[in-house]
Amino acid sequence: MAANDSVAQLRARWTPQLTQAAAAFLQGEPSPVELPSMELDGRTYLDLRGIRIEQTQLDGAVLHRVNLRWATFLDVGFKGATFQECNLSQASFRECYFRRAVFEDCEIVNARFSASDFSNGRIDRCRLDFSVFNACELPLSSITFRKDAPPQTLARVCRNLKLNAMSLGHFGDASDLAYAERTYERQVLRERALAPEIAPLARLRAIALWFDAALFNWIWGYGERPWRLTLSMIAAILLFGTVQYELGAVPGRDWWEHVYFSGITFFTIGYGDLVPVGFLPRFVSLVEGVAGILFIGMLIASATKKIMYR
C-alpha cells in the first residue's frame, strides 16, 4: 500500500487471518502469508500500519523497522521486547506490558499510552513529541532524550511526563520533570532572544523573560530546588551586611555586627538593638526587608510543594 493511504483503508485490510499471521511473525514464527512492506526515506519497513492486536503475548519480540503507525494494541504483553527504528506515531497502547522492553531510535510522535507498565524498560533517543502517557509506570530514569531534539519539543514531553508521574504519586520524578520543563523553556527564550531576525522591541522582551527565567532558576530552581533559595538568602544577608558596613550604617560596629543587623532586618525580626543612621542606610534596610519577605514567601511556597508531594 502507498504511504499516503487513508487510515480507514489501512485498518480495513487487516482481516483476522492477516492479523494472526502478523502477530505470529512478531513472535518469531514463520508467516503463512506474505506481509506487506513499504519504502520510507530509503529504508524498507514491515508495514503494519492500522493493525489491531488484542490480548496477545509478544514477549521477547524483536521489532526492527516496523511501521506501526495508527496501530492499536489492547492488553498486549511486550515483556523484554525490543523496538529498533520503528514508527509508533499515532499508535494507541492500552493496558500493555512493557517491562524490560527497549525502544531505540523510534518515532513515537502523538502516540497514546494508557495504564501501561514500563518498569525496568528503556526509551533511548526516541521522538516523543505530543505523545501522551496516562497512568503509566514510566520512571524518569528509563528515558534518554534525543540530543538533537528542539528544547520546545522537550519541554512539551517533560510536561506530559510530569502529569503522568503526578497521577501515579511519583512526586520525585514529577519534581525533576518540572525542573527540566522550565529549563528547556528557558532555552527556548534564549534562542528567541538571540534570533537574528527578531524585531528590537521583541528582542528586549525576550531578553527580559530570559533573564527573569535565569534569575528564578539561580535563586530557587523554579521552586524545585529549595536548597538554592537557602544559599541565596545567606548570600543576600552577607551582601546587605557588607553594603551597610561600607555605608557605616551603624557607627562604631564591625562587619560581623553589620551582618547581624542585616540578618534581623532580612527576617523582619527588628530587635531594635542596632539602628541605621542616615538616609541611605535606612533606605537600604527597607529594600532588604522587602527582599526578605519575598524570599521567605518563596521558601514557604517551595517547602509546601515538597510537603504536598510527600
PyMOL commands that set and color helices and strands:
alter all, ss='L'
color gray80, all
select helices_A, chain A and resi 7-12+16-26+140-142+151-167+171-194+200-223+226-247+255-266+279-309
alter helices_A, ss='H'
color red, helices_A
select strands_A, chain A and resi 37-40+43-47+52-57+62-64+66-67+72-77+82-84+92-94+102-104+112-114+122-124+132-134+143-144
alter strands_A, ss='S'
color yellow, strands_A
deselect
rebuild
show_as cartoon
